[in-house]
Structures are given as C-alpha cells and as structure tokens.
C-alpha cells in the first residue's frame, strides 16, 4: 500500500519540477521595498544594492520607500 503512494508522489513531484524549471524568473520588474523614510541608512543601502541586483538577475529593479506613519 505504501509503495504505490510513494511511486505516485515521485511521479507527481518530477512532473511539477519540470514545469517549475521551465518558467522564466523574474517575469516582471522586481520591487525592493524599504520600510523606512527616504534618505536614511536603509534607503541608501537599497539604492546601492538595486543596480547590481538588476545586472545579476537581468531584470529591472525599482526601489520603493514606505515610511511608516505614526498616529
């Protein structure tokens, strides 16, 4: 009983792995979200890292700063 289940799981797994490997990633521009105000250390680090990541992944990347609102 256990062997047919294992065999079925293996076949399904191999079929899905082939499908996942066929997808191109990333298909859209990447968005880096910095959860702090613009001009801070985290924003600076994000702006420094965005161009090398774009070159590495052969895709555009954009930086979005979202300052938290107190209130």
C-alpha positions in Angstrom: 0.0 0.0 0.0 2.8 2.4 0.8 4.9 1.7 -2.3 2.2 2.8 -4.8 1.7 6.0 -2.9 5.4 6.7 -2.9 5.7 6.0 -6.6 2.7 8.3 -7.3 4.3 11.0 -5.2 7.6 10.6 -7.0 5.9 10.9 -10.5 3.9 14.0 -9.5 7.0 15.6 -8.0 9.1 15.0 -11.1 6.3 16.4 -13.3 6.0 19.6 -11.2 9.7 20.1 -11.0 10.0 20.1 -14.8 7.1 22.6 -15.0 8.7 24.9 -12.4 12.1 24.8 -14.2 10.5 25.9 -17.4 9.3 29.2 -16.0 11.4 32.3 -16.6 12.1 34.2 -13.4 11.6 37.2 -12.9 8.9 37.9 -15.5 8.2 41.4 -14.1 10.4 44.1 -12.7 11.5 43.5 -9.2 10.4 45.9 -6.5 12.6 46.4 -3.4 10.6 47.8 -0.5 12.4 49.8 2.1 10.1 50.3 5.1 11.9 53.4 6.3 11.9 57.1 5.3 13.9 58.2 2.3 17.4 59.5 3.0 18.1 57.1 5.8 20.7 54.3 6.0 18.3 51.6 4.8 17.3 53.7 1.8 20.9 54.3 0.9 21.7 50.6 1.2 18.7 49.8 -1.0 19.8 52.3 -3.6 23.3 50.9 -3.6 22.1 47.3 -4.0 19.4 47.8 -6.7 21.7 48.3 -9.7 23.9 45.2 -9.1 20.9 43.1 -8.5 19.4 44.3 -11.7 22.5 43.3 -13.6 22.7 39.9 -11.8 19.1 38.9 -12.5 19.0 40.5 -16.0 15.8 42.3 -15.0 14.8 45.8 -14.0 14.5 46.6 -10.3 12.9 49.6 -8.6 13.2 50.8 -5.1 10.1 51.9 -3.1 10.4 53.6 0.2 7.4 53.4 2.5 7.8 55.5 5.6 5.6 54.3 8.5 3.0 56.8 9.7 2.6 57.4 13.4 -0.7 58.3 14.7 
